[in-house]
Amino acid sequence: MNETLPYFGEILAFLSAISWAIGVVLFKKSGESLHPLALNLYKNTLALILFLITMVFFKATLFRPAPFSEYLLFIASGVIGIGIGDSLFFKSLNKIGAGLSAIVDCLYSPFVISLSIIWLGESLNRNQIVGVVLIVSAVLMTMNVKPGTHISRHELIWGIIWGIIAILAMSVAIVMIKPALEKAPLLWAIVLRLCGGMICIFGMLCFHPMRKKILKSLTATKGLRFTIPGALSGTYASILFWMGGMKFAHASIAAALNQTSNVFVFLFAALFLKEHLTWRHILALILGIAGALLTAIG
């Protein structure tokens, strides 16, 4: 890993968890006035500008001598993880709220571990199998939670389904680039992924029947006080720390530390969003985090 600073990747992974949790709470507030596609477009545009400025500051180059297939790999990762994954995540977040999203997000570790087995040749031990069972149990438990007056059972289930697909997309997107990421410059990889995400979002908007309404929502100033800091924390800082953690630490360890974001999201949702949390939510979160730690650490 990084020899100049011990646990550098682990530190980055933990910072990613905190910055992502702050971003989730802010994105939930932004989603009250912005369509998921509009929110994804806004936060990625701002993040891309900031990362390009960062590249200039560090004298990094966007065009490096790398195979064209490597460029396509990182762009495809952005299409899947940022374009599709983030859009579905925001859709789910608007439906079920930050607290339940934190529980669904516990699937991230088993997804990463499972995909690492398929693509990277890693193995799954008994503790990790138990962890996967605990996480699946936690997610199924949230589907049995009695929805509040603002959400129907149908919306609850579909919100969870969108969240599961979003987490799967994010997991695929990071595991598929893990070997290449270890050798690639971090800022270069991030900018290519953001470009891929932007290409995907513009493509979806071109064929979306409500594209005019979606783009018009970008002019709403009501949610900007949440969207801008949300993009800074949940996109710029979070992506930088997340991919840095994946680059400089083992994927399983980074995934475990990333998963601590669930605790912060859960607490922030109760403190700042005033979301109603029951004993069932708390039990599901405990099961989910325990399972995430078992699958990631083994």
Secondary structure, DSSP 4 states (H G I P E B T S, - for coil): --SSSTTHHHHHHHHHHHHHHHHHHHHHHHTTTS-HHHHHHHHHHHHHHHHHHHHHHTT--S--S--HHHHHHHHHHHIIIIIIIIHHHHHHHHHHHHHHHHHHGGGHHHHHHHHHHHHH-----HHHHHHHHHHHHHHHHHHTSPP-TTS-HHHHHHHHHHHHHHHHHHHHHHHTTHHHHTTS-HHHHHHHHHHHHHHHHHHHHHH-TTHHHHHHGGG--TTHHHHHHHHIIIIIIHHHHHHHHHHHS-HHHHHHHHTTHHHHHHHHHHHHS-----HHHHHHHHHHHHHHHHHHH-
